[in-house]
């Protein structure tokens, strides 16, 4: 009888990889949008350009609305202390 552990481990790793990639895709969903397209997406918000404290200019850009990102919603089990 073959052990099922390698198959279960591979499936668990694959599910974790897919979930992590989905979080990254969601976080980047607004990146690179023009102002007009950004304004039509309820998940995104347009950030006006500004000057940082060190004098560098930041160009306007589209980003996810503030709040919990999908990456923060994914629960990662903590390692037990040895």
Sine and cosine of phi, psi and omega as CSV:
sin_phi,cos_phi,sin_psi,cos_psi,sin_omega,cos_omega
0.00,0.00,0.77,-0.63,0.00,-1.00
-0.99,0.14,0.49,-0.87,0.05,-1.00
-0.98,0.20,0.62,-0.78,0.01,-1.00
-1.00,-0.04,-0.11,0.99,-0.06,-1.00
-0.86,0.51,-0.70,0.71,0.02,-1.00
-0.87,0.49,-0.62,0.78,0.02,-1.00
-0.92,0.39,-0.70,0.72,0.02,-1.00
-0.90,0.43,-0.66,0.75,0.02,-1.00
-0.89,0.45,-0.70,0.72,0.02,-1.00
-0.89,0.46,-0.67,0.75,0.01,-1.00
-0.90,0.43,-0.67,0.74,0.01,-1.00
-0.90,0.43,-0.68,0.74,0.03,-1.00
-0.90,0.43,-0.65,0.76,0.02,-1.00
-0.90,0.44,-0.69,0.73,0.02,-1.00
-0.89,0.45,-0.66,0.76,0.04,-1.00
-0.90,0.44,-0.65,0.76,0.02,-1.00
-0.90,0.44,-0.70,0.72,0.00,-1.00
-0.90,0.44,-0.69,0.72,0.00,-1.00
-0.90,0.44,-0.66,0.75,0.01,-1.00
-0.91,0.41,-0.66,0.75,0.03,-1.00
-0.92,0.40,-0.58,0.81,0.04,-1.00
-0.90,0.43,-0.62,0.78,0.02,-1.00
-0.91,0.42,-0.67,0.74,0.02,-1.00
-0.92,0.40,-0.66,0.75,0.02,-1.00
-0.89,0.46,-0.65,0.76,0.02,-1.00
-0.91,0.42,-0.68,0.74,-0.02,-1.00
-0.90,0.43,-0.52,0.85,-0.03,-1.00
-1.00,-0.10,0.10,0.99,-0.11,-0.99
-0.90,0.44,-0.48,0.88,-0.03,-1.00
-1.00,-0.08,-0.25,0.97,-0.08,-1.00
-0.87,0.49,0.77,-0.64,0.09,-1.00
1.00,0.06,-0.02,1.00,0.01,-1.00
-0.95,0.30,0.52,-0.85,0.11,-0.99
-0.97,0.26,0.23,-0.97,-0.03,-1.00
-0.86,0.50,-0.67,0.74,-0.02,-1.00
-0.90,0.43,-0.70,0.71,-0.01,-1.00
-0.93,0.36,-0.64,0.76,0.01,-1.00
-0.86,0.51,-0.65,0.76,-0.03,-1.00
-0.92,0.40,-0.41,0.91,-0.02,-1.00
-1.00,0.02,-0.17,0.99,-0.02,-1.00
-0.98,-0.18,0.89,-0.46,-0.07,-1.00
-0.93,0.37,-0.28,0.96,0.01,-1.00
-1.00,0.09,-0.14,0.99,-0.11,-0.99
-0.89,-0.46,0.32,-0.95,0.07,-1.00
-0.62,-0.79,0.61,-0.80,0.00,-1.00
-1.00,0.02,0.75,-0.66,0.03,-1.00
-0.95,-0.30,0.84,-0.54,0.02,-1.00
-0.93,0.36,0.44,-0.90,0.05,-1.00
-0.90,0.43,0.41,-0.91,0.00,-1.00
-0.41,-0.91,0.14,-0.99,0.04,-1.00
-0.93,-0.37,0.80,-0.60,0.01,-1.00
-0.96,0.30,0.24,-0.97,-0.01,-1.00
-0.88,0.48,-0.47,0.88,0.00,-1.00
-1.00,0.09,0.10,0.99,0.07,-1.00
1.00,-0.06,-0.14,0.99,-0.01,-1.00
-0.97,0.24,0.65,-0.76,0.05,-1.00
-1.00,0.06,0.69,-0.72,0.07,-1.00
-0.94,-0.34,0.82,-0.57,-0.01,-1.00
-0.96,0.29,0.44,-0.90,0.06,-1.00
-0.89,0.46,0.48,-0.88,-0.03,-1.00
-0.39,-0.92,0.24,-0.97,0.04,-1.00
-0.98,-0.21,0.65,-0.76,0.02,-1.00
-0.59,-0.81,0.20,-0.98,0.10,-1.00
-0.90,0.43,0.53,-0.85,0.07,-1.00
-0.87,0.49,0.52,-0.85,0.04,-1.00
-0.88,0.48,0.42,-0.91,-0.03,-1.00
0.75,-0.66,-0.17,-0.99,-0.02,-1.00
-0.95,0.32,0.77,-0.63,0.07,-1.00
-0.99,0.13,0.26,-0.96,0.02,-1.00
-0.90,0.44,-0.48,0.88,0.03,-1.00
-0.92,0.40,-0.56,0.83,0.02,-1.00
-0.96,0.28,-0.38,0.93,-0.02,-1.00
-0.99,0.15,-0.30,0.95,0.02,-1.00
-0.98,0.19,0.84,-0.54,-0.02,-1.00
-1.00,0.05,0.82,-0.57,0.02,-1.00
-0.94,-0.33,0.83,-0.56,-0.01,-1.00
-0.90,0.43,0.67,-0.75,0.03,-1.00
-0.99,0.16,0.55,-0.84,0.05,-1.00
-0.97,0.24,0.63,-0.78,0.05,-1.00
-0.97,0.24,0.63,-0.78,0.03,-1.00
-0.94,0.34,0.63,-0.78,-0.02,-1.00
-0.99,0.11,0.00,0.00,0.00,0.00
